[in-house]
Each structure stands twice: as structure tokens, then as C-alpha cells.
Amino acid sequence: MAAYVWDMARGGHPLQLIHTEIDAVAFTALKPPRSEITSLEALKQLWKGAALKEIETRQIRVQRILALPSILEAVLRALQRLVKFWSREQ
């Protein structure tokens, strides 16, 4: 059996760059449910609990580069406008 998992618990997922920017404009980016289970130690415990034997793990480090920064900037500007609008409405 093999598994491939992004480490959501420590910000190691593809959308982390976007989540960080969204969090910076007064929103809390939604995280997938049960993202705490994606840490290496939590996964080891999960597999041991499933009676798997000879568990081997390996961490693969990758660098993510946002290829479309202008789109991200446009989304962030729109989010900032929404925050201003909602704060006036309340």
C-alpha cells in the first residue's frame, strides 16, 4: 500500500500561499476537514491502528511557485473590497 499526502497541519499544501494572503485581509481561509491527520506522526499512528505492518515513511520537500501572481492580486483586491463593504453594512 502507498499513500501520498500534503502536510496540511504545517502549511505544506498547494493552496497555502493563497490561504496566507486571504488570512491577511481579515478572512480565515477554509481548511479541509481533519487536516490535522496529515502530519507524518498522525499518519503513522493511523496506519498502526489499521494493523499495517512494516510502515515506512518519507518526506518529500517541494517548492511551490505561484505562476499567476496577477490573478492572485486581483482576487485579493476583490476580497479587500468585500471586507470594506461588509464592515460598512454591519
C-alpha positions, 0 to 999 in steps of 0.5 A: 500500500502507498499513500501520498499526502500534503502536510496540511497541519504545517502549511505544506499544501498547494493552496497555502500561499493563497490561504496566507494572503486571504488570512491577511485581509481579515478572512480565515481561509477554509481548511479541509476537514481533519487536516490535522491527520496529515502530519507524518506522526498522525499518519503513522499512528493511523496506519498502526491502528489499521494493523499495517505492518512494516510502515515506512515513511518519507518526506518529500520537500517541494517548492511551490511557485505561484505562476499567476501572481496577477490573478492572485492580486486581483482576487485579493483586491476583490476580497479587500473590497468585500471586507470594506463593504461588509464592515460598512453594512454591519 
